[in-house]
Amino acid sequence: MNKTQLIKQVSKVSGISIADVKHIADVTIDVIEDAIAEWETIEIKGFHTVSGNHIKIEVNATNHKKGIGGAENE
């Protein structure tokens, strides 16, 4: 399941609009990325633990928080 499929499924199951679920997913991912960039450990009980020590951090040229970069802003 990719991100788009996940968003559609969460929308379907929860009754929350796709736009709202997408916004929540994007903000959640931003928060997780920021925490990992600060070498914090992310633990979601019953799901998974991720820490910066065990993953390769990729730098993305798009700044989602400021809405700059990426194809949609060119």
C-alpha positions in Angstrom: 0.0 0.0 0.0 1.4 3.4 -1.0 0.7 6.8 0.6 -2.2 7.6 -1.8 -3.8 4.2 -1.2 -3.4 4.6 2.6 -5.0 8.1 2.5 -8.0 6.8 0.5 -8.5 3.8 2.8 -8.3 6.0 6.0 -10.8 8.4 4.4 -13.1 5.6 3.5 -12.9 3.9 6.9 -13.1 7.1 9.0 -15.5 9.1 7.0 -13.0 12.0 7.0 -12.4 13.8 3.6 -9.5 12.7 1.5 -8.2 16.3 1.7 -8.2 16.3 5.5 -6.6 12.9 5.7 -3.9 14.0 3.2 -3.2 17.1 5.3 -2.9 15.1 8.5 -0.7 12.5 6.8 1.6 15.2 5.4 1.9 17.0 8.7 2.6 13.7 10.5 5.3 12.8 8.0 6.9 16.3 8.4 6.9 15.9 12.2 8.5 12.4 12.0 11.1 13.6 9.5 12.0 16.6 11.7 12.3 14.3 14.8 14.5 11.9 12.9 16.7 14.7 11.6 17.3 15.6 15.2 18.2 12.0 15.9 15.1 11.4 18.1 13.6 8.0 18.2 10.0 7.6 17.0 8.1 4.8 18.6 4.5 4.0 17.7 3.5 1.3 20.2 2.3 -1.9 18.5 3.6 -0.7 15.1 7.2 0.3 14.7 10.2 2.1 16.2 12.5 4.2 13.9 15.6 6.0 14.9 18.1 8.1 13.0 20.8 5.6 13.9 19.2 2.9 11.8 18.1 4.7 8.6 19.5 6.6 5.8 18.2 10.1 5.8 17.4 11.4 2.3 17.4 15.2 1.6 14.4 16.3 -0.4 14.7 19.6 -2.3 11.0 20.3 -1.7 10.2 22.3 1.5 6.7 21.1 2.2 6.3 23.5 5.2 7.0 26.6 3.2 5.4 25.3 -0.1 8.5 25.8 -2.2 10.3 23.5 -4.6 9.0 20.5 -6.3 7.3 20.3 -9.7 4.0 21.9 -8.6 5.8 25.1 -7.8 7.9 25.5 -10.9 
